[in-house]
Every structure is written in C-alpha cells, then in structure tokens.
Amino acid sequence: MSSSQEEPVIRDSRRIDPETGELRTPPPAEEESAAPAEEALDDAAAAQLQEQLDERTKDLQRLQAEYVNYRKRVERDRVAVRDQAIAGVLTDLLPVLDSVDKAREHDELVGAFKSVGESLETTLGKLGLEKYGAVGDPFDPNVHEALTHIPSPDVAEDSVLEVYQPGYRIGERVIRPARVVVAGPQD
C-alpha cells in the first residue's frame, strides 16, 4: 500500500473482549470526539420528531373527539325523530281513545269491540302513552287545563273535581293536557 493511503481502521465495539472475557471500557478520546456532534444532531432531530409526533397526536385526539361527538349527536337526533314520530301518531289516535272511553262509560264496550279497545290501549301503553287526570288529583297547571274553578270548603288546595277529557303524556312530555274542573279553597 502507498503511504498516502491510510490503512482501514477497525473498531471493535463489543463490550466484552472475546479473547480475555473481560469487560471493556471505550477509550475516552474516541467517545468524546464523536459523541458531542452526533448527540447535537440527534437531540435536534429528536426534538423535531417529538414536536411532529405531539402535533399529530393532538390532531388525532381532536378528530377522535369530533367523531365521538358526531356519533352522540346522530344518536340523539335519531331518538328525537323517533319520539316525534311516535308522538305524532299517538296524537292522531287520541280521538279514537276518547271514543273507546265514551263507549266504556255508556256500557257499549262489549264483545269484539271491547277486545279491540283493550288491545289498542295496551299497544299504545307499550309505546309509552300514559293516561292521567283523575278526580282528587292535585291541580297542576303544567299538565291540567282548568275549564272551571269552583270554590269549596272541603278542600285545602286546588284539586281536580271532575275530568272532562283525560290527559295523555309520553314520559314527561305532555301530548294533551287533561281538561278538568278545579275545586279550590274558599277565600
């Protein structure tokens, strides 16, 4: 080989010497000369990569939160549309229920018509329709429509004296208020 050409340098970076079996310590000169430049590059690159990773992680978290909110909103809207559709159908059936009640009051609800009326009431009950408004109930202007108010010495608070038309609700939502006569305490 020529003198201008350097011989190859072979560095054995094994921590244990294969000939003696003892632990090696790297020479301090090699470690100090190469390490600071590589560490400076590695630290800058690592910081940049960490910044990019943090940014993308935040983006993914925002997207995931938006998706979860979207799914909740769609489910809530779906339930609301279903409830509105059921309420619309039940509102249209209230005159039929009133007719069944009138037939029951006049003892005309007999035979096959009786079973049809009871089936209708049971089915609508399964859909969440609830009938309310009975004589003696405390008067609540949120769910009762007072047609007449009669002072009475027999009552301490406003209460339902007579029900002209029962009220109906689905859960807490009033479909039709009960039309009632109210008995109230005398002044």
SERO-4910 file (N, C-alpha, C, O; in steps of 0.05 Angstrom, whole numbers):
BEGIN
 pado doro    nc1    nc2    nc3   cac1   cac2   cac3    cc1    cc2    cc3    oc1    oc2    oc3
  Met    A     16    -24      0      0      0      0     17     25      0     40     25      9
  Ser    A      5     45    -11     20     70    -12     19     85     14      0     80     30
  Ser    A     37    102     19     38    117     44     16    138     46      9    146     68
  Ser    A      6    148     22    -15    168     23    -42    156     30    -60    170     39
  Gln    A    -43    131     26    -69    118     32    -67    107     60    -48     94     68
  Glu    A    -88    113     75    -89    104    103    -99     76    104   -115     67     88
  Glu    A    -90     62    124   -100     35    128   -127     37    141   -133     55    156
  Pro    A   -143     17    135   -170     18    147   -169     15    177   -152      0    188
  Val    A   -187     29    190   -188     28    220   -211      9    227   -234     13    218
  Ile    A   -205    -10    242   -225    -29    251   -230    -23    281   -212    -24    297
  Arg    A   -255    -18    287   -262    -13    314   -280    -35    324   -300    -42    312
  Asp    A   -271    -47    345   -287    -69    357   -303    -57    380   -292    -49    401
  Ser    A   -330    -55    376   -346    -42    396   -359    -62    415   -378    -55    430
  Arg    A   -350    -86    415   -361   -105    434   -352    -98    462   -329    -90    467
  Arg    A   -371   -100    480   -365    -92    508   -348   -113    522   -334   -107    542
  Ile    A   -349   -138    514   -333   -159    526   -312   -168    506   -318   -174    483
  Asp    A   -287   -168    516   -265   -176    499   -267   -206    494   -268   -222    513
  Pro    A   -268   -214    468   -272   -242    462   -247   -260    469   -250   -284    473
  Glu    A   -224   -248    472   -201   -264    478   -198   -267    508   -191   -289    518
  Thr    A   -202   -246    524   -198   -248    553   -224   -253    569   -224   -263    591
  Gly    A   -248   -244    557   -273   -247    571   -278   -225    591   -298   -227    606
  Glu    A   -262   -205    591   -265   -183    610   -281   -160    597   -283   -157    573
  Leu    A   -293   -144    615   -309   -121    606   -290    -99    596   -270    -92    609
  Arg    A   -296    -88    573   -280    -67    561   -293    -40    568   -317    -38    571
  Thr    A   -276    -20    570   -285      8    573   -276     22    548   -252     20    541
  Pro    A   -294     37    534   -285     50    510   -264     71    516   -264     84    538
  Pro    A   -246     76    498   -225     96    502   -238    124    503   -256    130    487
  Pro    A   -231    141    522   -243    167    526   -240    185    501   -258    201    496
  Ala    A   -219    184    487   -214    202    464   -234    197    442   -245    216    431
  Glu    A   -240    172    436   -259    166    415   -287    175    422   -302    186    406
  Glu    A   -294    169    447   -321    175    456   -327    205    457   -348    213    448
  Glu    A   -308    221    465   -312    249    468   -313    263    440   -328    282    436
  Ser    A   -296    254    422   -294    267    396   -319    263    379   -329    282    366
  Ala    A   -330    238    378   -352    233    360   -379    238    374   -398    247    360
  Ala    A   -382    234    399   -407    236    413   -420    264    413   -444    265    407
  Pro    A   -406    285    419   -420    311    421   -432    319    394   -455    330    394
  Ala    A   -419    315    372   -430    323    346   -455    306    340   -475    316    331
  Glu    A   -453    280    344   -475    262    339   -499    268    358   -522    268    350
  Glu    A   -492    273    384   -513    279    403   -527    305    396   -552    307    399
  Ala    A   -513    325    387   -525    350    380   -544    346    356   -566    357    356
  Leu    A   -536    331    337   -553    325    314   -577    308    323   -600    313    316
  Asp    A   -571    288    339   -592    270    349   -612    285    366   -636    281    364
  Asp    A   -603    303    383   -621    319    401   -639    337    384   -663    339    390
  Ala    A   -628    351    365   -644    369    348   -664    353    332   -687    361    330
  Ala    A   -655    331    320   -674    314    304   -695    302    322   -718    301    315
  Ala    A   -687    293    346   -706    281    364   -726    301    374   -750    295    376
  Ala    A   -717    326    379   -736    347    387   -756    353    365   -780    357    370
  Gln    A   -746    354    340   -764    360    318   -783    337    314   -807    342    309
  Leu    A   -774    313    315   -792    290    312   -812    288    335   -836    282    330
  Gln    A   -804    295    359   -822    295    382   -844    316    378   -867    312    385
  Glu    A   -836    339    368   -855    361    363   -875    352    342   -899    357    345
  Gln    A   -866    340    321   -884    330    300   -903    308    311   -927    308    305
  Leu    A   -892    291    327   -908    270    339   -929    282    357   -953    273    356
  Asp    A   -922    301    374   -941    314    392   -963    328    375   -987    326    383
  Glu    A   -956    341    354   -975    355    337   -995    335    324  -1019    340    324
  Arg    A   -985    314    314  -1002    294    301  -1020    279    322  -1043    272    316
  Thr    A  -1009    275    346  -1024    263    367  -1048    281    375  -1070    271    378
  Lys    A  -1043    307    377  -1064    326    383  -1085    326    361  -1109    328    367
  Asp    A  -1076    325    336  -1095    325    314  -1113    300    315  -1137    302    311
  Leu    A  -1100    277    320  -1116    252    323  -1136    253    346  -1158    244    344
  Gln    A  -1127    265    368  -1145    267    391  -1169    285    385  -1191    279    392
  Arg    A  -1164    308    371  -1186    326    363  -1205    311    344  -1229    313    347
  Leu    A  -1194    297    324  -1211    282    305  -1227    261    320  -1251    257    314
  Gln    A  -1215    247    338  -1230    227    353  -1252    239    370  -1274    229    370
  Ala    A  -1246    262    383  -1267    275    398  -1290    285    381  -1313    283    388
  Glu    A  -1283    296    357  -1304    305    338  -1321    281    329  -1345    284    327
  Tyr    A  -1308    259    324  -1323    235    315  -1342    225    337  -1365    218    332
  Val    A  -1332    224    362  -1348    215    384  -1372    234    388  -1395    225    392
  Asn    A  -1367    260    386  -1389    279    389  -1409    276    366  -1433    278    370
  Tyr    A  -1399    271    342  -1417    267    319  -1435    243    323  -1459    244    318
  Arg    A  -1423    221    332  -1439    197    337  -1460    202    359  -1483    193    356
  Lys    A  -1453    216    380  -1472    222    401  -1495    239    390  -1518    235    396
  Arg    A  -1488    259    374  -1507    278    363  -1526    263    344  -1550    267    345
  Val    A  -1516    245    327  -1532    229    309  -1551    211    324  -1575    209    318
  Glu    A  -1541    198    345  -1558    180    361  -1580    196    375  -1603    188    376
  Arg    A  -1573    220    386  -1592    237    400  -1614    246    380  -1638    246    387
  Asp    A  -1605    254    356  -1624    263    336  -1642    240    326  -1666    244    322
  Arg    A  -1631    216    324  -1647    193    316  -1668    187    336  -1691    182    329
  Val    A  -1661    188    362  -1681    183    383  -1702    205    383  -1726    200    387
  Ala    A  -1694    230    379  -1713    252    379  -1733    250    356  -1756    255    359
  Val    A  -1723    242    332  -1740    239    309  -1760    216    314  -1784    218    307
  Arg    A  -1750    194    326  -1767    172    332  -1789    180    351  -1812    174    347
  Asp    A  -1781    194    373  -1801    204    393  -1821    222    380  -1845    221    387
  Gln    A  -1813    240    363  -1831    258    350  -1851    243    332  -1875    250    331
  Ala    A  -1841    223    318  -1859    208    300  -1879    192    317  -1903    192    309
  Ile    A  -1871    180    338  -1889    166    356  -1910    185    368  -1934    179    368
  Ala    A  -1901    208    377  -1919    228    388  -1939    237    368  -1963    242    374
  Gly    A  -1931    241    343  -1949    249    322  -1971    229    317  -1994    235    314
  Val    A  -1963    203    315  -1983    182    311  -2001    180    335  -2026    177    331
  Leu    A  -1990    181    359  -2007    178    383  -2026    201    385  -2049    198    394
  Thr    A  -2018    225    378  -2036    249    379  -2059    244    360  -2082    252    367
  Asp    A  -2054    233    337  -2076    228    318  -2095    206    328  -2118    205    319
  Leu    A  -2085    188    345  -2102    167    356  -2118    174    381  -2135    159    390
  Leu    A  -2113    198    392  -2126    206    417  -2157    207    414  -2171    199    432
  Pro    A  -2168    217    391  -2197    217    388  -2208    188    389  -2231    184    398
  Val    A  -2193    169    378  -2202    141    379  -2203    131    408  -2222    118    416
  Leu    A  -2183    138    424  -2183    131    452  -2206    144    467  -2218    132    485
  Asp    A  -2212    170    460  -2234    183    473  -2260    169    466  -2278    166    484
  Ser    A  -2263    159    442  -2287    145    434  -2290    118    449  -2311    110    457
  Val    A  -2267    105    453  -2267     80    468  -2275     86    497  -2291     71    509
  Asp    A  -2265    107    509  -2272    115    536  -2302    121    539  -2315    113    558
  Lys    A  -2313    136    519  -2341    143    519  -2358    118    517  -2378    115    531
  Ala    A  -2350     99    500  -2365     74    497  -2364     58    523  -2384     46    531
  Arg    A  -2341     58    537  -2339     45    563  -2357     57    584  -2370     43    599
  Glu    A  -2359     84    584  -2376     98    603  -2406     91    599  -2421     90    618
  His    A  -2414     86    574  -2442     81    568  -2447     50    565  -2467     42    554
  Asp    A  -2429     34    575  -2431      5    574  -2435     -6    546  -2449    -26    542
  Glu    A  -2424      8    526  -2426     -1    499  -2400    -16    490  -2399    -25    467
  Leu    A  -2381    -18    507  -2356    -31    501  -2359    -61    508  -2351    -69    529
  Val    A  -2370    -76    489  -2375   -105    494  -2366   -121    470  -2362   -110    448
  Gly    A  -2363   -146    474  -2356   -165    452  -2329   -160    439  -2310   -154    453
  Ala    A  -2329   -162    413  -2304   -158    398  -2294   -130    400  -2270   -125    401
  Phe    A  -2312   -110    402  -2304    -83    404  -2288    -78    430  -2270    -62    431
  Lys    A  -2297    -92    451  -2283    -90    477  -2254   -100    475  -2235    -87    484
  Ser    A  -2250   -122    461  -2222   -133    459  -2206   -115    441  -2182   -112    446
  Val    A  -2218   -103    420  -2203    -85    403  -2195    -60    418  -2172    -51    416
  Gly    A  -2213    -49    434  -2207    -25    450  -2185    -30    470  -2167    -14    474
  Glu    A  -2187    -53    484  -2166    -60    504  -2139    -65    490  -2118    -58    501
  Ser    A  -2140    -78    467  -2115    -83    452  -2102    -57    444  -2077    -53    446
  Leu    A  -2118    -38    434  -2108    -12    426  -2095      2    450  -2073     13    447
  Glu    A  -2109      2    473  -2098     16    497  -2072      2    506  -2053     16    514
  Thr    A  -2071    -24    505  -2047    -38    513  -2023    -32    495  -2001    -27    504
  Thr    A  -2029    -33    469  -2007    -27    449  -1997      1    452  -1973      5    451
  Leu    A  -2015     20    455  -2006     48    458  -1991     52    484  -1973     69    486
  Gly    A  -1999     37    505  -1984     38    530  -1956     28    527  -1937     38    540
  Lys    A  -1952      7    510  -1925     -3    505  -1907     17    491  -1883     17    494
  Leu    A  -1920     35    475  -1905     56    461  -1899     80    480  -1886     99    472
  Gly    A  -1909     78    505  -1902     99    524  -1925    118    530  -1921    137    546
  Leu    A  -1948    114    518  -1971    132    523  -1982    127    550  -1988    104    557
  Glu    A  -1985    148    566  -1995    145    593  -2019    164    597  -2018    188    590
  Lys    A  -2041    153    607  -2065    169    612  -2064    180    640  -2055    166    658
  Tyr    A  -2071    205    644  -2071    217    670  -2095    235    673  -2109    242    654
  Gly    A  -2099    244    698  -2121    262    704  -2144    247    717  -2162    238    703
  Ala    A  -2143    245    743  -2164    231    758  -2176    250    779  -2163    269    788
  Val    A  -2201    245    786  -2214    261    806  -2198    259    832  -2190    237    840
  Gly    A  -2193    282    845  -2178    282    870  -2149    289    867  -2135    294    887
  Asp    A  -2138    288    843  -2110    295    838  -2106    324    845  -2124    340    841
  Pro    A  -2082    331    855  -2076    360    859  -2074    373    832  -2064    362    813
  Phe    A  -2085    398    830  -2085    412    805  -2057    422    799  -2044    435    815
  Asp    A  -2048    417    774  -2021    426    765  -2026    439    738  -2032    426    718
  Pro    A  -2022    466    737  -2027    480    711  -2008    471    688  -2014    477    665
  Asn    A  -1987    457    695  -1969    447    674  -1981    423    659  -1974    418    636
  Val    A  -1998    408    672  -2010    384    659  -2040    384    658  -2052    367    645
  His    A  -2053    403    671  -2082    405    671  -2091    431    658  -2077    452    660
  Glu    A  -2113    430    644  -2126    454    633  -2152    458    649  -2170    442    646
  Ala    A  -2153    479    665  -2176    484    682  -2197    497    665  -2193    519    654
  Leu    A  -2221    484    663  -2243    495    648  -2261    512    666  -2272    532    658
  Thr    A  -2262    504    691  -2279    518    711  -2265    515    738  -2251    496    744
  His    A  -2268    536    755  -2258    536    782  -2281    540    801  -2295    560    799
  Ile    A  -2284    521    819  -2307    523    838  -2295    524    866  -2280    507    874
  Pro    A  -2302    545    882  -2293    546    909  -2307    525    926  -2331    520    923
  Ser    A  -2293    513    944  -2304    492    961  -2291    492    988  -2267    495    991
  Pro    A  -2309    490   1010  -2298    490   1037  -2285    463   1044  -2271    461   1064
  Asp    A  -2289    443   1027  -2279    416   1033  -2250    411   1025  -2239    390   1032
  Val    A  -2238    429   1010  -2211    424   1001  -2192    446   1012  -2199    469   1016
  Ala    A  -2167    437   1017  -2147    455   1027  -2129    467   1005  -2118    488   1008
  Glu    A  -2127    452    983  -2112    461    959  -2128    456    934  -2147    440    934
  Asp    A  -2119    469    912  -2133    464    887  -2130    435    879  -2108    424    878
  Ser    A  -2153    422    873  -2153    394    865  -2174    390    843  -2192    406    839
  Val    A  -2171    368    829  -2189    361    807  -2215    351    818  -2216    331    834
  Leu    A  -2237    364    810  -2264    356    819  -2277    338    799  -2291    319    806
  Glu    A  -2273    344    773  -2285    329    752  -2266    330    728  -2253    350    723
  Val    A  -2265    307    712  -2249    306    689  -2267    305    664  -2282    286    660
  Tyr    A  -2265    326    648  -2280    326    622  -2266    310    601  -2279    296    586
  Gln    A  -2240    312    600  -2224    298    580  -2198    290    593  -2184    308    603
  Pro    A  -2190    264    592  -2165    256    605  -2141    268    589  -2143    274    565
  Gly    A  -2119    271    603  -2094    280    591  -2077    256    583  -2080    234    595
  Tyr    A  -2059    260    565  -2040    239    557  -2012    250    555  -2008    273    548
  Arg    A  -1993    234    562  -1965    241    561  -1948    217    553  -1956    194    557
  Ile    A  -1925    224    543  -1904    203    537  -1880    211    554  -1867    231    548
  Gly    A  -1875    195    574  -1853    202    592  -1861    228    607  -1882    229    620
  Glu    A  -1845    249    604  -1850    275    617  -1864    294    597  -1872    316    605
  Arg    A  -1865    286    572  -1876    304    551  -1907    302    550  -1917    280    546
  Val    A  -1921    324    554  -1950    324    553  -1959    325    524  -1952    344    510
  Ile    A  -1975    305    516  -1986    304    489  -2011    321    488  -2016    336    470
  Arg    A  -2028    317    509  -2052    333    511  -2058    337    541  -2058    318    556
  Pro    A  -2062    362    550  -2068    366    578  -2096    356    585  -2114    355    568
  Ala    A  -2099    348    610  -2126    339    619  -2143    364    623  -2135    383    636
  Arg    A  -2168    362    612  -2187    384    616  -2204    377    640  -2218    357    641
  Val    A  -2203    395    660  -2214    389    686  -2230    412    698  -2227    435    690
  Val    A  -2247    405    717  -2260    425    735  -2244    425    760  -2238    403    771
  Val    A  -2236    448    770  -2219    450    793  -2235    460    817  -2250    479    815
  Ala    A  -2232    447    840  -2243    456    865  -2221    468    881  -2200    456    885
  Gly    A  -2225    493    890  -2205    506    906  -2216    516    933  -2240    518    936
  Pro    A  -2198    522    951  -2207    531    978  -2221    558    975  -2215    574    958
  Gln    A  -2240    562    993  -2254    588    993  -2237    609   1005  -2221    603   1023
  Asp    A  -2239    634    996  -2223    656   1007  -2232    663   1035  -2221    681   1047
***
